[in-house]
Amino acid sequence: MGFFANGALATIVPSIILLGGLVTDLRMHKIMNRWVAVSIILALVNAYLFYSWSGLEQGAIAGAIVLVVMVPLVLIGALGAGDMKLLFAFALTSTYQEVFSVFVFSIIWGGLIGLGMAIYRGQAKRLLGNTMRILTAKPRDPTTYHRIPYTVALVLGWATFLLFGVRQGGLF
């Protein structure tokens, strides 16, 4: 552990990264590359200050895993590239266990949010059709996409991890 090692303080920067992405996503319907660049710098500084070189190593492993898992999801249209870049920046502050836990929690939240929005808008059948196309990697008509601001799910996934997962060491 580094000089500033304190678990609660170490969660401030990852929270700022996700909340900043949430604000830009809700305001502009995209995650700005400038915010991602600032987030990467904040993440690297945070990892080093709190966990020294081992923090940078863990962050690099977590970031690589995010890219390996999320690039295919971006390519099939299940997630946006901005969401992937934001989660990559977040991963640089974390371990792969934390990122995996947050990602799983965010998938659950994203599903609940998407389902709730679809039901509210009377689009449940369209959501089911798009979900089946994503799962089977079939081409889709972009005009029928059911989009949600996934940063909401990421923030809720992080909050869920902080409330429940951190006590258990994540989902591993």
N, C-alpha and C positions, 0 to 999 in steps of 0.2 A: 504494500500500500504506500502511496505517495504521502507527501507532507500534509496535504489538505484532506486526507481520507476521512470522509464522513458520508455514510450512505444517503442520508436525507439531502444533503447539499449536492451530492452528485446527480440527483434527479432533476435539478433545476434546468440545466442546459438541454437535456433531452425533452423536457416539457416545453421549453421555449421554442425549440426546433419544430415540434409538432404543432404547437399553438400558432406560431407564425405562419406555417404552411396552411393551417385551417383558415386563418384570416384572409390570406391571399386567395385561397380556393373559393371561399364563400363570396368574396368581393368581386373577383375577376374570373371565376370559373376555371382557374388554372393556378399552378404553383410556379411562381416566378423563378427563373434560373438564378437570378441574383440572390434570392432568398436561399436557394439550395447551396450556392457558393459560400455565403456567409455561414450557413448552418454547418457545412463541412469544416470550415475553419474553427467555429465554436466547438464542434464535436471533438476535433483533434486536440485542441487546447484542453478541453474538459477531461478527455481520456488521460492525457499526460499528467495534468495537475493532480487528479485524484488517484490514478493507478499507475503512473510512471510508464515505463516501456511495455510492461505487461498489458496495460490498458490499451495502448496503441496496437499491440499484437492481437488482443481479443477483438478490438474494433475492426481491424482489417479482416479477420476471419468472419466476423458477423456481416460485414459489408459485402464480402465476396459471396456469402451464402444468400444474402438478399438478392444480389444480381442473378445468381444461378436460378433461384426460385422464381423471381419476378419477371425476368426478361420474357420467358414463354407466356406468362399471363398478359404482359403488355402486347406481345405479338398477336395473340388471339383476341385481343380487345376486351379482356376481362377487367383490366386495370389500366389506368393512364400512366404515361411515362413520368409525369410529375409526381405521382404517388410513389412510384418506384424510386425516383431520385430522393424524395423526402425520406423514405424509409431507409435508404442507403445512408444518408447523412445521420439519421437517428441511430443506425446500427453502429456507426463509428464510436458512439458513446457507450456501447453495450457489449454484452457477450452474446454468443449465438443462442444460448438458452433463453435469454431475455427477449431477443428479437423474435425467436420462434414463438414464444408465448404471446407476445404482443400481436404478432401476425395472426395467430390462430384466434385470439380474442377479437381482433378487428374483423376477421372473416365472419365470425358469429354476429358481431354488431352490424356489419355491412349487410348481411342477409336479413337481419331483423328490420333494419332501416329500409332496405329496398322493398321488402315484403309489405311493411307498413305503408310506404309511399304508394306502392302499386295498388293496394287495397283502397287506400284513400282516394286515389285518382281513377279507380275503376279499371286498372290495367293489369290485373293479376294474371289473366290469360296470356297477355303479351309477355309479361315477365317470365312465365313458365316456358314459353316458346323460346325466348332468348337464352334462358338458362340451359335448356336442352341443347341449343346450338353451340353454346360455349363448351359444354361438357363433351360434345361429340366433335368439336373443332370444325363444324360446318360453317360455310360462309353465311354471313348475315347481311341484311340490308341495314346500313347505318341509321336510317331514319326510324328504325324500330327499336333502337337501343334504349334501354332503361338505365339512365345515368343517375348516380348519387354522388354527392361530394364525399369521396372515400376518406378524406382527411378527418371527417367527423368520426368515422369508424376507427381510424387509427388512434385518434385522441381518446376515444372511449376504450379501445383495446389497451392503451397505455394506462389509463385510469384503473381499469379492471385488474391489470397486472399489479399495479401499485397497491390496490386494496386487498387482493386475494393471492395473486401468484407469487409475489415477492416472499411471503411468509413460507411458502412451500418450495421455493427455489425455482419457480416457473413450472412449466408443464413437463419437464424431464424428471 
